[in-house]
Amino acid sequence: MSLLAVENLVKTFGGLRALDGLSVSVDRGELVGVMGPNGAGKSTFFNCVSGVVSPDGGRVLLDGADVTGDSPESLARTGMVRTFQHTRELETMTVRDNVRLAASDQPGERTLPALFRTESMRDREQEVRERADGLVETFELDHLADEYSGSLSGGQRKLLELARVLMLDPNLLLLDEPFAGVNPTLTREIAGRIRALNDEGMTVVVIEHELETLTELVDRLVVLQQGSLLVEGDPETVLSDERVIEAYLGE
Ligand SMILES: Nc1ncnc2c1ncn2[C@@H]1O[C@H](COP(=O)(O)OP(=O)(O)OP(=O)(O)O)[C@@H](O)[C@H]1O
């Protein structure tokens, strides 16, 4: 059974059909790239799947369960998390605090003075701190841990964003343009991190415009056009497909 399946997804904005009967599925453990010309519906696909917007038709199935229209918080609890094209960290907070804050629940952190926290709350807070520090180190952001996130470069922000979503311990990770605005060195670094997560068993779906990096990274490519599936398959076959070439030439 697929880990993620969308069936006949439809999303309209006014008269525009951003998704027009899209059906795509992703198996557990896959690393899949999603490409397509501007406006093809890639972000809307992620938005519908991750509960950011509700589709007007069709279904989203997660591990066989119908999760259509479920909230992003509820989906994150089941293990699906996503990043956004524009990163969402708080610029006036340090890198370390941004990662810590991403943890799904930190009981008592903001509501109770330290004195009244139970031992289990303190244990949980300690666990969050250690996990966050571990991720900051793994992503080689430790030298920036106490800097404000606003001072990071575009590529460093993308790394921070990855560290933040990993705090939620996902089994399905949706990445929206993780290489946009990133220099070649950090692009290789981020691609390596994504590959390593997938090697450890995480299912990953990546939207990306930068086709060279994407095709080197993924096992399978899905190409959208005008809100539906144009072609899918292994990268080499997809990129030499006449329909794909035409879709990109026509951009
Ligand atoms: N919130 C919205 N309101 C109105 N129209 C929208 C909205 N979100 C997306 N659209 C439209 O839906 C279509 C698909 O947009 P979407 O962002 O999903 O495409 P995309 O493939 O991700 O494009 P890009 O590569 O440019 O990011 C576009 O025509 C876009 O203008």
The ligand as an SDF file (V2000), in Angstrom:
LIG
                    3D

 31 33  0  0  0  0  0  0  0  0999 V2000
   -4.0890   31.0840   -2.8810 N   0  0  0  0  0  0  0  0  0  0  0  0
   -4.2510   31.2120   -4.2020 C   0  0  0  0  0  0  0  0  0  0  0  0
   -5.1520   32.0650   -4.7120 N   0  0  0  0  0  0  0  0  0  0  0  0
   -5.3200   32.1940   -6.0510 C   0  0  0  0  0  0  0  0  0  0  0  0
   -4.6280   31.4940   -6.9630 N   0  0  0  0  0  0  0  0  0  0  0  0
   -3.7200   30.6350   -6.5210 C   0  0  0  0  0  0  0  0  0  0  0  0
   -3.4660   30.4430   -5.1160 C   0  0  0  0  0  0  0  0  0  0  0  0
   -2.4980   29.4830   -4.9740 N   0  0  0  0  0  0  0  0  0  0  0  0
   -2.1580   29.1190   -6.2230 C   0  0  0  0  0  0  0  0  0  0  0  0
   -2.8700   29.7950   -7.1410 N   0  0  0  0  0  0  0  0  0  0  0  0
   -2.7880   29.6330   -8.5910 C   0  0  0  0  0  0  0  0  0  0  0  0
   -2.8680   28.2510   -8.8770 O   0  0  0  0  0  0  0  0  0  0  0  0
   -1.9680   27.8980   -9.9320 C   0  0  0  0  0  0  0  0  0  0  0  0
   -1.0050   26.8380   -9.4280 C   0  0  0  0  0  0  0  0  0  0  0  0
   -0.1340   27.4500   -8.4900 O   0  0  0  0  0  0  0  0  0  0  0  0
    1.0010   26.6750   -7.7130 P   0  0  0  0  0  0  0  0  0  0  0  0
    1.6500   27.6640   -6.8220 O   0  0  0  0  0  0  0  0  0  0  0  0
    0.4370   25.4450   -7.1170 O   0  0  0  0  0  0  0  0  0  0  0  0
    1.9660   26.2580   -8.9120 O   0  0  0  0  0  0  0  0  0  0  0  0
    3.4700   25.8100   -8.8540 P   0  0  0  0  0  0  0  0  0  0  0  0
    3.5820   24.6730   -9.8190 O   0  0  0  0  0  0  0  0  0  0  0  0
    3.8770   25.5540   -7.4510 O   0  0  0  0  0  0  0  0  0  0  0  0
    4.1910   27.0960   -9.4210 O   0  0  0  0  0  0  0  0  0  0  0  0
    5.6300   27.7020   -9.1210 P   0  0  0  0  0  0  0  0  0  0  0  0
    6.5680   26.7690   -9.7690 O   0  0  0  0  0  0  0  0  0  0  0  0
    5.5670   29.0310   -9.8170 O   0  0  0  0  0  0  0  0  0  0  0  0
    5.7750   27.8030   -7.6370 O   0  0  0  0  0  0  0  0  0  0  0  0
   -1.2750   29.1790  -10.3600 C   0  0  0  0  0  0  0  0  0  0  0  0
   -1.9420   29.6870  -11.4860 O   0  0  0  0  0  0  0  0  0  0  0  0
   -1.4560   30.0920   -9.1590 C   0  0  0  0  0  0  0  0  0  0  0  0
   -1.4870   31.4470   -9.5380 O   0  0  0  0  0  0  0  0  0  0  0  0
  1  2  1  0
  2  3  1  0
  2  7  2  0
  3  4  2  0
  4  5  1  0
  5  6  2  0
  6  7  1  0
  6 10  1  0
  7  8  1  0
  8  9  2  0
  9 10  1  0
 10 11  1  0
 11 12  1  0
 11 30  1  0
 12 13  1  0
 13 14  1  0
 13 28  1  0
 14 15  1  0
 15 16  1  0
 16 17  2  0
 16 18  1  0
 16 19  1  0
 19 20  1  0
 20 21  2  0
 20 22  1  0
 20 23  1  0
 23 24  1  0
 24 25  2  0
 24 26  1  0
 24 27  1  0
 28 29  1  0
 28 30  1  0
 30 31  1  0
M  END
$$$$
